[in-house]
Amino acid sequence: MSVLRLLALALLVPLLATTGSPRSEAATARAEPRHDRLARIEATGVLRACVWPDYYGISFRNPRSQQLSGLEIDNARELGRMLGVDVVFVDSSFSRLVDDLLADRCDIATFAIGITHERQQHLRFTRPHLASEIYAISARSNRRVQQWADIDRPGTVVAVAKGTLHEGVMRERLRAAELRVLDTPAAREQEVMSGRADVFMTDYPFSRRLLDQSDWARLISPPGRYHVTPYGWAMAPGDERFHARVDQALATMLSDGRLHAHARRHGLEPIVAR
């Protein structure tokens, strides 16, 4: 064997060890199956569902019992039954939503997530099964804001929670009032209770919590349609089979009445998508 041939073989052996075969990387990529999340869920028997545990009526953790309850907890458990798997809930929030899904900390986020253009740049959403208008909560003692028209005026302070859809909407809509963005919903409430803010913006489910559990809060509703937002479930993009299966499950729950029954149980039937 010639020296040149021996040299060629010496150069080829490491290449074969690295690639496993002389075929191109593109051909290898085409031959290997893409990640199938639904197959993994079925194989492990576990669906990991991200929830925000402070979302009253939707995915709320009782501080005493530590048990989760709410419309979307019921819906997620129903999805688990339809898939034949257990559901494990993973704490998340609106500000961490994108990171948690893209980092694979959960398979799906199931806590009535507003479908906004900004979120759609990163995540894949189901078809909406809920929808809510925006509402304002003020203290009964507040004299500055008595009706919706009083909100966007000089001197008024409007609080929103960071990462919620209300942050983006109010940044766009407010012209005269001051917008104050706070790290947590609890901080948002404290600002209004203390008088440092005049109102905070929220949705129908969260407004029910304030009206049901406190005597200081006053609900201010828009006189007409202000900004109705569709809500759905979110997941990382790319898992088409998983997305289609979840969409089908939600459509079935809507059509056969299960989703309406869950909503009635938590006093939220008005926000079920029509």
MISELUM-529969 format. One line per field, with one value per residue (C-alpha): residue number from 1; residue in one letter; chain; x, y, z. Coordinates in steps of 0.5 Angstrom, whole numbers, plus 2048, in hexadecimal, padded with zeros to 3 digits. Layout:
# MISELUM-529969
num	NUM/...
residu	A/...
chaine	A/...
px	X/...
py	Y/...
pz	Z/...
***
This chain:
# MISELUM-529969
num	1/2/3/4/5/6/7/8/9/10/11/12/13/14/15/16/17/18/19/20/21/22/23/24/25/26/27/28/29/30/31/32/33/34/35/36/37/38/39/40/41/42/43/44/45/46/47/48/49/50/51/52/53/54/55/56/57/58/59/60/61/62/63/64/65/66/67/68/69/70/71/72/73/74/75/76/77/78/79/80/81/82/83/84/85/86/87/88/89/90/91/92/93/94/95/96/97/98/99/100/101/102/103/104/105/106/107/108/109/110/111/112/113/114/115/116/117/118/119/120/121/122/123/124/125/126/127/128/129/130/131/132/133/134/135/136/137/138/139/140/141/142/143/144/145/146/147/148/149/150/151/152/153/154/155/156/157/158/159/160/161/162/163/164/165/166/167/168/169/170/171/172/173/174/175/176/177/178/179/180/181/182/183/184/185/186/187/188/189/190/191/192/193/194/195/196/197/198/199/200/201/202/203/204/205/206/207/208/209/210/211/212/213/214/215/216/217/218/219/220/221/222/223/224/225/226/227/228/229/230/231/232/233/234/235/236/237/238/239/240/241/242/243/244/245/246/247/248/249/250/251/252/253/254/255/256/257/258/259/260/261/262/263/264/265/266/267/268/269/270/271/272/273/274
residu	M/S/V/L/R/L/L/A/L/A/L/L/V/P/L/L/A/T/T/G/S/P/R/S/E/A/A/T/A/R/A/E/P/R/H/D/R/L/A/R/I/E/A/T/G/V/L/R/A/C/V/W/P/D/Y/Y/G/I/S/F/R/N/P/R/S/Q/Q/L/S/G/L/E/I/D/N/A/R/E/L/G/R/M/L/G/V/D/V/V/F/V/D/S/S/F/S/R/L/V/D/D/L/L/A/D/R/C/D/I/A/T/F/A/I/G/I/T/H/E/R/Q/Q/H/L/R/F/T/R/P/H/L/A/S/E/I/Y/A/I/S/A/R/S/N/R/R/V/Q/Q/W/A/D/I/D/R/P/G/T/V/V/A/V/A/K/G/T/L/H/E/G/V/M/R/E/R/L/R/A/A/E/L/R/V/L/D/T/P/A/A/R/E/Q/E/V/M/S/G/R/A/D/V/F/M/T/D/Y/P/F/S/R/R/L/L/D/Q/S/D/W/A/R/L/I/S/P/P/G/R/Y/H/V/T/P/Y/G/W/A/M/A/P/G/D/E/R/F/H/A/R/V/D/Q/A/L/A/T/M/L/S/D/G/R/L/H/A/H/A/R/R/H/G/L/E/P/I/V/A/R
chaine	A/A/A/A/A/A/A/A/A/A/A/A/A/A/A/A/A/A/A/A/A/A/A/A/A/A/A/A/A/A/A/A/A/A/A/A/A/A/A/A/A/A/A/A/A/A/A/A/A/A/A/A/A/A/A/A/A/A/A/A/A/A/A/A/A/A/A/A/A/A/A/A/A/A/A/A/A/A/A/A/A/A/A/A/A/A/A/A/A/A/A/A/A/A/A/A/A/A/A/A/A/A/A/A/A/A/A/A/A/A/A/A/A/A/A/A/A/A/A/A/A/A/A/A/A/A/A/A/A/A/A/A/A/A/A/A/A/A/A/A/A/A/A/A/A/A/A/A/A/A/A/A/A/A/A/A/A/A/A/A/A/A/A/A/A/A/A/A/A/A/A/A/A/A/A/A/A/A/A/A/A/A/A/A/A/A/A/A/A/A/A/A/A/A/A/A/A/A/A/A/A/A/A/A/A/A/A/A/A/A/A/A/A/A/A/A/A/A/A/A/A/A/A/A/A/A/A/A/A/A/A/A/A/A/A/A/A/A/A/A/A/A/A/A/A/A/A/A/A/A/A/A/A/A/A/A/A/A/A/A/A/A/A/A/A/A/A/A/A/A/A/A/A/A
px	800/803/805/7FF/7FA/7FC/7FC/7F5/7F2/7F5/7F1/7EB/7EB/7E9/7E4/7E0/7E1/7DE/7D8/7D7/7D6/7D8/7D1/7D0/7CD/7C7/7C5/7C7/7C2/7BD/7BD/7BD/7B6/7B4/7B2/7AB/7A9/7A2/7A6/7AA/7A4/7A1/7A7/7A8/7A1/7A2/7A0/7A3/79F/7A1/79C/79C/79A/798/792/78C/786/78B/791/791/795/792/797/794/793/798/793/792/78B/788/785/78C/78E/788/789/790/78E/789/78E/792/78C/78B/793/793/798/799/79A/7A0/79F/7A5/7A5/7A6/7A4/7A2/7A9/7AC/7A8/7AC/7B2/7AF/7AC/7B2/7B7/7B2/7B0/7A9/7A6/7A0/79E/796/794/790/796/794/795/799/79E/7A4/7A3/7A1/7A8/7AB/7A6/7A0/799/793/78D/78A/785/784/784/783/783/787/785/787/788/788/787/780/783/786/783/787/785/77D/77C/780/781/784/78A/78E/78F/795/797/794/798/797/79A/79B/79F/7A5/7A5/79D/799/797/79E/79E/797/797/79E/79B/794/796/797/797/797/79E/79F/7A2/7A5/7A6/7A9/7A3/79B/79C/7A0/79B/796/79A/79B/794/792/797/795/79C/798/791/78F/792/790/78E/789/782/785/78A/784/780/785/785/77E/77D/782/783/77F/783/783/77F/77E/77E/77B/77C/776/777/77C/783/788/785/78B/78A/78D/790/796/79D/7A2/7A9/7A9/7AB/7A6/7A1/79E/79E/79A/795/793/793/78E/78A/789/787/782/77F/77E/77B/776/774/773/779/77C/776/775/77C/77B/774/777/77C/777/77A/776/775/77C/77B/77C/776
py	800/807/80C/811/80B/80A/812/812/80C/810/816/812/80E/814/817/810/810/816/816/80E/80E/812/815/81C/820/822/81B/819/81E/81C/815/816/817/81E/81F/81C/820/81C/815/817/819/812/80E/812/812/819/820/826/82C/833/837/83E/83C/843/843/843/83E/83C/839/83B/837/838/83A/836/82F/831/82D/830/832/836/835/834/82F/82B/82C/829/823/822/822/81D/818/819/817/812/815/818/820/823/82B/82F/836/83C/843/847/84B/844/840/841/83F/839/836/837/834/82E/82F/82D/82A/82F/835/834/83B/83F/842/849/847/84E/84F/850/849/846/848/842/83D/839/83A/836/839/83D/83A/840/848/84E/855/859/85C/861/860/866/867/869/86F/872/878/87A/874/873/870/86E/875/877/872/875/87C/880/87E/877/871/86B/864/85E/858/856/852/852/854/85A/85D/85D/85F/865/867/868/86B/870/877/87B/876/874/86C/868/861/85D/856/852/853/853/85A/85C/85C/85F/865/866/864/869/86F/86F/86D/86E/868/862/85E/857/852/84F/849/84D/852/84D/84B/852/853/84C/84D/854/85A/860/85E/862/85F/864/861/865/868/864/85F/861/85B/854/84F/848/843/83C/837/838/834/834/834/82E/828/828/821/824/82A/827/822/827/82C/826/824/82C/82C/825/828/82E/82A/825/82A/828/82F/832/82E/830/837/837/833/839/83F/840/83E/845/845/83E/83F/83F
pz	800/7FE/803/800/801/808/80A/806/80B/811/810/80E/815/819/815/815/81C/81D/818/818/811/80B/809/80A/811/80D/80B/812/815/810/812/81A/81C/81F/827/828/82F/82F/82E/834/838/836/838/83F/841/843/840/843/843/845/849/84D/854/856/850/854/851/84C/84F/856/85C/863/868/86D/86A/864/85F/858/856/850/849/846/84B/849/842/842/846/841/83C/840/840/839/837/83D/841/847/848/84C/84D/84D/850/84B/849/844/844/844/83F/839/83C/840/839/835/83A/83A/842/840/83A/83A/83D/83F/843/83F/83B/837/830/82E/828/82C/82F/828/826/82B/82C/829/82C/82B/829/82E/833/837/836/83B/83B/83F/846/84B/852/857/85E/861/864/85E/85C/855/851/851/84A/844/841/848/846/841/844/846/84E/84D/84F/84B/84E/84A/84B/847/842/841/83B/83F/83F/837/836/83B/839/832/834/83A/838/83E/844/847/846/84C/84A/850/851/854/854/85C/85B/856/85B/861/85D/85C/863/866/861/85D/857/855/851/84F/849/849/845/847/84B/84F/851/854/859/85B/85B/85F/864/866/868/866/85E/859/852/84C/846/83F/83C/836/832/834/833/833/833/831/836/834/836/834/832/82E/827/823/826/820/823/82A/828/824/829/82F/82A/829/830/831/82C/82E/835/833/82E/833/839/83E/83D/83E/845/847/846/84A/850/850/84E/848/843/840/83D/839/832/82E
***
